[in-house]
Amino acid sequence: MKTLFKKLVTIDMAMYEIHHLEYDPVVCIKEFWNRYDMDSCRNHIVELLTIYIDRERKVNPAISTADVQHFTIALFRMLMAYFIIHYQRINLSGIEISFLRSNRFIACELENSKDIYDLFYQLSQNH
């Protein structure tokens, strides 16, 4: 039971650490995107949903429980950072963010996802 509470407190602390004097939401966002890309975000979220939807499954998870926990906390921290940025109206336009993947790779990912979207959109319009 102590382990569960420790994990829950860690998530709560991600919400309350925004009050720390040295808290910088931009640094938090940079750290997240430097560690995760869109594909790994998708994989972690799918793993979370799979765990939630199929609690009785007897197969090994694709991502370790510890990695899913770290991702969940990092994702929540990033969400809190974006919330603070919007709430305080911080301008991000001049801030460089280094992503885990190269800009070229990200552009290809976005182009591929747009192609898939366009395909499904066309299918939905035809039916």
DSSP file (Angstrom, degrees, kcal/mol; ACC not computed):
  #  RESIDUE AA STRUCTURE BP1 BP2  ACC     N-H-->O    O-->H-N    N-H-->O    O-->H-N    TCO  KAPPA ALPHA  PHI   PSI    X-CA   Y-CA   Z-CA
    1    1 A M     >        0   0    0      0, 0.0     4,-2.2     0, 0.0     5,-0.2   0.000 360.0 360.0 360.0 -36.8    0.0    0.0    0.0
    2    2 A K  H  >  +     0   0    0      1,-0.2     4,-2.3     2,-0.2     5,-0.1   0.872 360.0  55.3 -60.9 -36.2    2.9    2.4    0.8
    3    3 A T  H  > S+     0   0    0      2,-0.2     4,-2.0     1,-0.2    -1,-0.2   0.912 106.9  49.7 -63.0 -43.6    4.2    1.9   -2.8
    4    4 A L  H  > S+     0   0    0      1,-0.2     4,-2.3     2,-0.2    -2,-0.2   0.935 112.0  47.4 -61.7 -47.0    0.8    3.0   -4.2
    5    5 A F  H  X S+     0   0    0     -4,-2.2     4,-2.7     1,-0.2    -1,-0.2   0.886 109.0  54.6 -63.1 -38.2    0.7    6.1   -2.1
    6    6 A K  H  X S+     0   0    0     -4,-2.3     4,-1.8     1,-0.2    -1,-0.2   0.911 109.8  47.2 -60.5 -42.3    4.2    7.0   -3.0
    7    7 A K  H  X S+     0   0    0     -4,-2.0     4,-1.5     2,-0.2    -2,-0.2   0.893 112.9  48.6 -66.6 -40.3    3.3    6.9   -6.7
    8    8 A L  H  X S+     0   0    0     -4,-2.3     4,-2.4     1,-0.2    -2,-0.2   0.882 109.3  52.1 -67.8 -38.1    0.2    9.0   -6.1
    9    9 A V  H  X S+     0   0    0     -4,-2.7     4,-2.8     1,-0.2    -1,-0.2   0.878 105.1  57.0 -64.6 -37.2    2.1   11.5   -4.1
   10   10 A T  H  X S+     0   0    0     -4,-1.8     4,-1.2     2,-0.2    -1,-0.2   0.904 108.8  45.8 -60.9 -41.5    4.6   11.8   -7.0
   11   11 A I  H  X S+     0   0    0     -4,-1.5     4,-0.8     2,-0.2     3,-0.3   0.916 112.4  50.7 -67.8 -42.6    1.8   12.7   -9.4
   12   12 A D  H >X S+     0   0    0     -4,-2.4     4,-1.8     1,-0.2     3,-1.1   0.901 105.4  56.8 -60.6 -40.0    0.4   15.2   -6.9
   13   13 A M  H 3X S+     0   0    0     -4,-2.8     4,-2.5     1,-0.3    -1,-0.2   0.831  97.2  62.7 -62.3 -31.2    3.8   16.8   -6.5
   14   14 A A  H 3< S+     0   0    0     -4,-1.2    -1,-0.3    -3,-0.3    -2,-0.2   0.824 107.4  44.8 -61.9 -29.5    3.9   17.4  -10.2
   15   15 A M  H X< S+     0   0    0     -3,-1.1     3,-0.6    -4,-0.8    -2,-0.2   0.859 117.9  41.6 -80.5 -36.9    0.8   19.6   -9.7
   16   16 A Y  H >< S+     0   0    0     -4,-1.8     3,-1.9     1,-0.2    -2,-0.2   0.695  94.0  78.5 -86.9 -19.2    2.1   21.5   -6.7
   17   17 A E  G >< S+     0   0    0     -4,-2.5     3,-1.8     1,-0.3    -1,-0.2   0.658  74.0  81.5 -66.5 -12.3    5.7   22.0   -7.8
   18   18 A I  G <  S+     0   0    0     -3,-0.6    -1,-0.3     1,-0.3    -2,-0.1   0.699  86.4  59.3 -63.2 -16.6    4.5   24.9  -10.0
   19   19 A H  G <  S+     0   0    0     -3,-1.9    -1,-0.3     3,-0.1    -2,-0.2   0.506  77.0 114.8 -89.9  -5.7    4.7   26.9   -6.8
   20   20 A H  S X  S-     0   0    0     -3,-1.8     3,-2.0    -4,-0.2    -3,-0.0  -0.424  74.7-125.4 -65.4 139.5    8.4   26.3   -6.2
   21   21 A L  T 3  S+     0   0    0      1,-0.3    -1,-0.1    -2,-0.1    -3,-0.0   0.812 109.3  45.6 -58.2 -33.3   10.3   29.6   -6.5
   22   22 A E  T 3  S+     0   0    0      2,-0.0    -1,-0.3     0, 0.0     2,-0.2   0.298  82.6 132.0 -94.9  10.2   12.7   28.2   -9.2
   23   23 A Y    <   -     0   0    0     -3,-2.0    -5,-0.1    -6,-0.1    -6,-0.0  -0.422  31.3-177.9 -67.2 132.1    9.9   26.6  -11.2
   24   24 A D     >  -     0   0    0     -2,-0.2     4,-1.8     1,-0.1     3,-0.3  -0.935  16.6-162.4-132.5 108.9   10.1   27.3  -14.9
   25   25 A P  H  > S+     0   0    0      0, 0.0     4,-2.2     0, 0.0     5,-0.2   0.828  91.7  58.0 -62.6 -30.4    7.3   25.9  -17.2
   26   26 A V  H  > S+     0   0    0      2,-0.2     4,-2.6     1,-0.2     5,-0.2   0.916 105.3  49.6 -65.8 -42.2    9.4   26.4  -20.3
   27   27 A V  H  > S+     0   0    0     -3,-0.3     4,-2.6     1,-0.2    -1,-0.2   0.905 109.6  52.8 -61.1 -41.7   12.2   24.2  -18.9
   28   28 A C  H  X S+     0   0    0     -4,-1.8     4,-1.9     2,-0.2    -2,-0.2   0.918 110.8  46.1 -60.8 -44.7    9.6   21.6  -18.0
   29   29 A I  H  X S+     0   0    0     -4,-2.2     4,-2.4     2,-0.2     5,-0.3   0.914 112.0  51.1 -65.2 -43.8    8.3   21.6  -21.6
   30   30 A K  H  X S+     0   0    0     -4,-2.6     4,-1.8     1,-0.2    -2,-0.2   0.920 109.4  50.9 -59.7 -44.1   11.8   21.5  -23.1
   31   31 A E  H  X S+     0   0    0     -4,-2.6     4,-0.9     2,-0.2    -1,-0.2   0.898 110.4  49.8 -62.0 -40.7   12.7   18.5  -20.9
   32   32 A F  H >X S+     0   0    0     -4,-1.9     4,-2.7     1,-0.2     3,-1.0   0.964 113.8  42.5 -63.3 -52.5    9.6   16.6  -21.9
   33   33 A W  H 3< S+     0   0    0     -4,-2.4    67,-2.1     1,-0.3    68,-0.2   0.727 110.7  57.6 -71.1 -20.2   10.1   17.1  -25.7
   34   34 A N  H 3< S+     0   0    0     -4,-1.8    -1,-0.3    65,-0.3    -2,-0.2   0.729 116.4  35.5 -76.0 -21.9   13.8   16.3  -25.3
   35   35 A R  H << S+     0   0    0     -3,-1.0     2,-0.4    -4,-0.9    -2,-0.2   0.775 120.5  40.2-100.5 -32.9   12.9   13.0  -23.8
   36   36 A Y     <  -     0   0    0     -4,-2.7    64,-0.5    -5,-0.1     2,-0.2  -0.906  59.2-162.4-122.7 145.9    9.8   11.9  -25.7
   37   37 A D     >  -     0   0    0     -2,-0.4     4,-2.3    63,-0.1     5,-0.2  -0.656  43.0 -95.0-112.4 177.9    8.7   12.1  -29.3
   38   38 A M  H  > S+     0   0    0     -2,-0.2     4,-2.6     1,-0.2     5,-0.2   0.870 123.1  53.0 -63.5 -36.7    5.1   11.8  -30.7
   39   39 A D  H  > S+     0   0    0      1,-0.2     4,-2.5     2,-0.2    -1,-0.2   0.927 110.7  45.3 -66.1 -44.3    5.6    8.1  -31.4
   40   40 A S  H  > S+     0   0    0      2,-0.2     4,-2.4     1,-0.2    -1,-0.2   0.864 111.8  53.7 -68.8 -33.1    6.7    7.3  -27.9
   41   41 A C  H  X S+     0   0    0     -4,-2.3     4,-2.5     2,-0.2     5,-0.2   0.947 110.2  47.3 -61.4 -47.6    3.9    9.4  -26.5
   42   42 A R  H  X S+     0   0    0     -4,-2.6     4,-2.8     1,-0.2     5,-0.2   0.929 111.8  50.3 -59.0 -46.4    1.4    7.5  -28.5
   43   43 A N  H  X S+     0   0    0     -4,-2.5     4,-2.1     1,-0.2    -1,-0.2   0.898 111.9  47.2 -61.4 -41.8    2.9    4.1  -27.5
   44   44 A H  H  X S+     0   0    0     -4,-2.4     4,-2.5     2,-0.2    -1,-0.2   0.913 113.3  47.9 -66.9 -41.9    2.8    5.1  -23.8
   45   45 A I  H  X S+     0   0    0     -4,-2.5     4,-2.7     2,-0.2    -2,-0.2   0.904 111.1  50.9 -67.4 -40.1   -0.8    6.3  -24.0
   46   46 A V  H  X S+     0   0    0     -4,-2.8     4,-2.7    -5,-0.2    -1,-0.2   0.915 110.5  50.3 -61.1 -41.7   -1.8    3.1  -25.9
   47   47 A E  H  X S+     0   0    0     -4,-2.1     4,-2.5    -5,-0.2    -2,-0.2   0.916 110.3  49.5 -63.1 -42.6   -0.2    1.1  -23.1
   48   48 A L  H  X S+     0   0    0     -4,-2.5     4,-2.3     2,-0.2    -2,-0.2   0.928 113.4  46.0 -61.1 -45.0   -2.0    3.1  -20.4
   49   49 A L  H  X S+     0   0    0     -4,-2.7     4,-3.4     2,-0.2     5,-0.3   0.891 111.2  52.3 -65.4 -39.2   -5.3    2.6  -22.2
   50   50 A T  H  X S+     0   0    0     -4,-2.7     4,-2.6     2,-0.2    -1,-0.2   0.922 110.7  47.7 -63.0 -43.5   -4.6   -1.1  -22.8
   51   51 A I  H  < S+     0   0    0     -4,-2.5    -2,-0.2    -5,-0.2    -1,-0.2   0.917 116.6  44.2 -62.2 -43.0   -3.9   -1.6  -19.1
   52   52 A Y  H  < S+     0   0    0     -4,-2.3     3,-0.5    -5,-0.2    -2,-0.2   0.928 119.0  40.6 -68.9 -45.9   -7.0    0.3  -18.1
   53   53 A I  H  < S+     0   0    0     -4,-3.4     2,-0.5     1,-0.3    -2,-0.2   0.885 125.1  34.0 -72.6 -39.6   -9.3   -1.4  -20.6
   54   54 A D    ><  +     0   0    0     -4,-2.6     3,-1.4    -5,-0.3    -1,-0.3  -0.627  63.8 157.9-120.5  72.1   -8.0   -4.9  -20.3
   55   55 A R  T 3  S+     0   0    0     -3,-0.5    -1,-0.1    -2,-0.5    -2,-0.1   0.698  73.8  57.1 -68.0 -19.1   -7.0   -5.3  -16.6
   56   56 A E  T 3  S+     0   0    0     -3,-0.1    -1,-0.3     2,-0.0    -5,-0.1   0.379  76.1 133.3 -93.8   3.9   -7.3   -9.1  -16.8
   57   57 A R    <   -     0   0    0     -3,-1.4    -3,-0.0    -7,-0.2    -7,-0.0  -0.185  44.8-155.8 -63.7 150.2   -4.9   -9.6  -19.7
   58   58 A K        +     0   0    0      2,-0.1     2,-0.3     0, 0.0    -1,-0.1   0.145  59.8  98.7-111.2  17.2   -2.3  -12.3  -19.4
   59   59 A V  S    S-     0   0    0      1,-0.1     3,-0.1     0, 0.0    -2,-0.0  -0.691  80.5 -98.5-105.2 159.5    0.4  -10.9  -21.8
   60   60 A N        -     0   0    0     -2,-0.3    -2,-0.1     1,-0.1    -1,-0.1  -0.529  44.6-109.1 -73.5 138.8    3.5   -9.0  -21.0
   61   61 A P        -     0   0    0      0, 0.0    -1,-0.1     0, 0.0     4,-0.1  -0.332  15.3-130.8 -66.7 151.8    3.1   -5.2  -21.4
   62   62 A A  S    S+     0   0    0      1,-0.1     2,-0.4   -19,-0.1   -18,-0.1   0.793  96.2  37.9 -72.0 -28.3    4.9   -3.6  -24.4
   63   63 A I  S    S-     0   0    0    -20,-0.1    -1,-0.1   -19,-0.1     5,-0.1  -0.966  98.2-103.9-125.3 140.0    6.4   -1.0  -22.1
   64   64 A S     >  -     0   0    0     -2,-0.4     4,-2.3     1,-0.1     5,-0.2  -0.228  25.9-120.0 -63.2 151.7    7.6   -1.6  -18.6
   65   65 A T  H  > S+     0   0    0      1,-0.2     4,-2.4     2,-0.2     5,-0.2   0.888 114.7  53.7 -57.9 -41.4    5.4   -0.4  -15.7
   66   66 A A  H  > S+     0   0    0      1,-0.2     4,-2.6     2,-0.2    -1,-0.2   0.911 108.4  49.0 -62.3 -42.5    8.2    1.9  -14.5
   67   67 A D  H  > S+     0   0    0      2,-0.2     4,-2.6     1,-0.2    -1,-0.2   0.900 110.7  50.3 -64.4 -40.1    8.5    3.5  -17.9
   68   68 A V  H  X S+     0   0    0     -4,-2.3     4,-2.6     2,-0.2    -2,-0.2   0.904 111.3  49.3 -63.9 -40.5    4.7    4.1  -18.1
   69   69 A Q  H  X S+     0   0    0     -4,-2.4     4,-2.1     2,-0.2    -2,-0.2   0.925 111.8  47.8 -64.4 -44.8    4.8    5.6  -14.6
   70   70 A H  H  X S+     0   0    0     -4,-2.6     4,-2.5     1,-0.2    -2,-0.2   0.915 113.3  48.7 -62.3 -42.7    7.7    8.0  -15.5
   71   71 A F  H  X S+     0   0    0     -4,-2.6     4,-3.2     2,-0.2     5,-0.2   0.928 109.0  52.7 -62.9 -45.0    5.9    9.0  -18.7
   72   72 A T  H  X S+     0   0    0     -4,-2.6     4,-2.2     1,-0.2    -1,-0.2   0.908 112.3  44.7 -59.0 -43.3    2.6    9.6  -16.9
   73   73 A I  H  X S+     0   0    0     -4,-2.1     4,-2.6     2,-0.2    -1,-0.2   0.919 114.4  48.7 -67.9 -43.3    4.3   11.9  -14.4
   74   74 A A  H  X S+     0   0    0     -4,-2.5     4,-2.3     2,-0.2    -2,-0.2   0.901 111.8  50.0 -63.1 -40.5    6.3   13.7  -17.2
   75   75 A L  H  X S+     0   0    0     -4,-3.2     4,-2.5     2,-0.2    -2,-0.2   0.913 111.2  48.2 -64.1 -43.2    3.2   14.1  -19.2
   76   76 A F  H  X S+     0   0    0     -4,-2.2     4,-2.4    -5,-0.2    -2,-0.2   0.907 110.5  51.9 -64.9 -40.9    1.3   15.6  -16.3
   77   77 A R  H  X S+     0   0    0     -4,-2.6     4,-2.3     1,-0.2    -2,-0.2   0.914 110.4  48.9 -59.5 -42.4    4.2   18.0  -15.5
   78   78 A M  H  X S+     0   0    0     -4,-2.3     4,-2.8     2,-0.2     5,-0.2   0.913 109.4  51.7 -65.7 -41.4    4.2   19.1  -19.1
   79   79 A L  H  X S+     0   0    0     -4,-2.5     4,-2.3     1,-0.2    -1,-0.2   0.912 110.4  48.9 -60.6 -41.7    0.4   19.7  -19.0
   80   80 A M  H  X S+     0   0    0     -4,-2.4     4,-2.5     2,-0.2    -1,-0.2   0.896 110.2  52.0 -63.9 -39.4    0.8   21.8  -15.9
   81   81 A A  H  X S+     0   0    0     -4,-2.3     4,-2.5     2,-0.2    -2,-0.2   0.932 110.2  47.3 -63.5 -45.7    3.6   23.7  -17.6
   82   82 A Y  H  X S+     0   0    0     -4,-2.8     4,-2.4     2,-0.2     5,-0.2   0.889 110.9  53.2 -62.4 -37.8    1.4   24.5  -20.6
   83   83 A F  H  X S+     0   0    0     -4,-2.3     4,-3.0    -5,-0.2    -2,-0.2   0.943 110.6  46.1 -60.3 -48.0   -1.4   25.5  -18.2
   84   84 A I  H  X S+     0   0    0     -4,-2.5     4,-3.0     1,-0.2    -2,-0.2   0.901 111.1  53.1 -62.6 -41.4    0.9   27.9  -16.4
   85   85 A I  H  <>S+     0   0    0     -4,-2.5     5,-2.5     1,-0.2     4,-0.4   0.922 114.5  41.1 -61.2 -44.2    2.2   29.3  -19.7
   86   86 A H  H ><5S+     0   0    0     -4,-2.4     3,-0.5     3,-0.2    -2,-0.2   0.915 116.0  49.9 -69.6 -41.8   -1.4   30.0  -20.9
   87   87 A Y  H 3<5S+     0   0    0     -4,-3.0    -2,-0.2     1,-0.2    -1,-0.2   0.908 118.6  37.6 -63.6 -42.4   -2.5   31.3  -17.6
   88   88 A Q  T 3<5S-     0   0    0     -4,-3.0    -1,-0.2    -5,-0.2    -2,-0.2   0.427 108.2-125.8 -89.7   1.2    0.4   33.7  -17.2
   89   89 A R  T < 5 -     0   0    0     -3,-0.5     2,-0.4    -4,-0.4    -3,-0.2   0.909  40.5-179.8  54.7  48.4    0.3   34.5  -21.0
   90   90 A I      < -     0   0    0     -5,-2.5     2,-0.5    -6,-0.2    -1,-0.2  -0.659  26.2-128.0 -79.7 131.2    4.0   33.6  -21.5
   91   91 A N        +     0   0    0     -2,-0.4     3,-0.2     1,-0.1    -1,-0.0  -0.711  26.7 179.7 -84.8 121.6    5.1   34.1  -25.1
   92   92 A L    >   +     0   0    0     -2,-0.5     3,-1.8     1,-0.2    -1,-0.1   0.430  54.5 100.6 -97.3  -1.5    6.8   30.9  -26.5
   93   93 A S  T 3  S+     0   0    0      1,-0.3    -1,-0.2     3,-0.0    -2,-0.0   0.804  86.0  41.2 -61.9 -31.4    7.4   32.3  -29.9
   94   94 A G  T 3  S+     0   0    0     -3,-0.2     2,-0.5     2,-0.1    -1,-0.3   0.327  92.6 104.3 -97.0   8.7   11.1   33.1  -29.3
   95   95 A I    <   -     0   0    0     -3,-1.8     2,-0.4     2,-0.0    -3,-0.0  -0.798  62.6-142.3 -99.5 126.8   12.0   30.0  -27.4
   96   96 A E        -     0   0    0     -2,-0.5     2,-0.5     2,-0.0    -2,-0.1  -0.718  14.6-165.1 -85.2 129.7   13.9   27.2  -29.0
   97   97 A I        -     0   0    0     -2,-0.4     2,-0.6   -64,-0.0   -67,-0.0  -0.975  11.3-144.7-117.2 125.6   12.8   23.7  -28.0
   98   98 A S        -     0   0    0     -2,-0.5     2,-0.2     2,-0.0     4,-0.1  -0.792  19.8-151.8 -89.9 120.9   15.1   20.8  -28.8
   99   99 A F        -     0   0    0     -2,-0.6   -65,-0.3     2,-0.3   -62,-0.1  -0.566  22.9-120.0 -93.6 157.1   13.1   17.7  -29.7
  100  100 A L  S    S+     0   0    0    -67,-2.1     2,-0.2   -64,-0.5   -63,-0.1   0.895 101.2  46.9 -58.9 -41.8   14.2   14.1  -29.3
  101  101 A R  S    S-     0   0    0    -68,-0.2    -2,-0.3   -65,-0.2   -65,-0.0  -0.611  99.7 -95.4 -99.7 161.5   13.9   13.6  -33.0
  102  102 A S     >  -     0   0    0     -2,-0.2     4,-2.4     1,-0.1     5,-0.2  -0.316  32.3-114.0 -70.9 157.9   15.3   15.7  -35.8
  103  103 A N  H  > S+     0   0    0      1,-0.2     4,-2.5     2,-0.2     5,-0.2   0.854 118.3  55.3 -60.6 -34.5   13.0   18.3  -37.4
  104  104 A R  H  > S+     0   0    0      2,-0.2     4,-2.1     1,-0.2    -1,-0.2   0.919 108.1  47.3 -65.2 -43.6   13.2   16.3  -40.7
  105  105 A F  H  > S+     0   0    0      2,-0.2     4,-2.5     1,-0.2    -2,-0.2   0.919 112.5  49.8 -63.2 -43.6   12.0   13.2  -38.9
  106  106 A I  H  X S+     0   0    0     -4,-2.4     4,-2.7     1,-0.2     5,-0.2   0.905 108.9  52.4 -62.0 -42.5    9.2   15.2  -37.3
  107  107 A A  H  X S+     0   0    0     -4,-2.5     4,-2.3     1,-0.2    -1,-0.2   0.900 110.5  48.1 -61.0 -40.7    8.2   16.7  -40.6
  108  108 A C  H  X S+     0   0    0     -4,-2.1     4,-2.7     2,-0.2    -2,-0.2   0.911 111.0  50.8 -65.6 -42.5    8.0   13.2  -42.2
  109  109 A E  H  X S+     0   0    0     -4,-2.5     4,-2.6     1,-0.2    -2,-0.2   0.927 112.4  46.4 -59.6 -45.3    5.9   11.9  -39.2
  110  110 A L  H  X S+     0   0    0     -4,-2.7     4,-2.0     2,-0.2    -1,-0.2   0.889 112.3  50.3 -65.9 -39.1    3.5   14.9  -39.6
  111  111 A E  H  X S+     0   0    0     -4,-2.3     4,-2.1    -5,-0.2    -2,-0.2   0.921 112.2  47.5 -64.5 -43.7    3.3   14.4  -43.4
  112  112 A N  H  X S+     0   0    0     -4,-2.7     4,-2.1     1,-0.2    -2,-0.2   0.909 111.7  49.5 -64.3 -42.2    2.6   10.6  -42.9
  113  113 A S  H  X S+     0   0    0     -4,-2.6     4,-2.4     1,-0.2    -1,-0.2   0.854 109.6  52.5 -67.9 -31.7   -0.1   11.3  -40.3
  114  114 A K  H  X S+     0   0    0     -4,-2.0     4,-3.0     2,-0.2    -1,-0.2   0.901 107.3  52.2 -67.7 -40.0   -1.7   13.9  -42.6
  115  115 A D  H  X S+     0   0    0     -4,-2.1     4,-2.1     2,-0.2    -2,-0.2   0.909 111.4  46.8 -60.3 -42.6   -1.8   11.3  -45.4
  116  116 A I  H  X S+     0   0    0     -4,-2.1     4,-2.4     2,-0.2     5,-0.2   0.920 112.7  49.5 -65.9 -43.4   -3.6    8.8  -43.1
  117  117 A Y  H  X S+     0   0    0     -4,-2.4     4,-2.9     1,-0.2    -2,-0.2   0.941 110.1  50.8 -59.2 -47.6   -6.0   11.5  -41.9
  118  118 A D  H  X S+     0   0    0     -4,-3.0     4,-2.6     1,-0.2    -1,-0.2   0.895 109.6  51.3 -58.5 -41.6   -6.8   12.5  -45.5
  119  119 A L  H  X S+     0   0    0     -4,-2.1     4,-2.4     2,-0.2    -1,-0.2   0.950 113.8  42.5 -60.9 -50.5   -7.5    8.9  -46.4
  120  120 A F  H  X S+     0   0    0     -4,-2.4     4,-2.3     1,-0.2    -2,-0.2   0.864 113.2  53.6 -66.5 -34.7   -9.9    8.4  -43.4
  121  121 A Y  H  X S+     0   0    0     -4,-2.9     4,-1.8    -5,-0.2    -1,-0.2   0.935 109.8  47.4 -63.8 -45.5  -11.5   11.7  -44.1
  122  122 A Q  H  X S+     0   0    0     -4,-2.6     4,-1.5     1,-0.2    -2,-0.2   0.908 111.8  50.7 -62.7 -41.6  -12.1   10.8  -47.7
  123  123 A L  H  X S+     0   0    0     -4,-2.4     4,-0.6     1,-0.2    -1,-0.2   0.902 110.0  50.0 -61.9 -40.5  -13.5    7.4  -46.7
  124  124 A S  H  < S+     0   0    0     -4,-2.3     3,-0.4     1,-0.2    -1,-0.2   0.826 109.3  51.8 -69.8 -30.0  -15.8    9.1  -44.2
  125  125 A Q  H  < S+     0   0    0     -4,-1.8    -1,-0.2     1,-0.2    -2,-0.2   0.782 106.9  53.8 -74.2 -27.1  -17.1   11.6  -46.8
  126  126 A N  H  <        0   0    0     -4,-1.5    -1,-0.2     1,-0.2    -2,-0.2   0.576 360.0 360.0 -83.8 -10.1  -17.9    8.8  -49.2
  127  127 A H     <        0   0    0     -4,-0.6    -1,-0.2    -3,-0.4    -2,-0.2   0.408 360.0 360.0-121.2 360.0  -20.1    6.8  -46.8
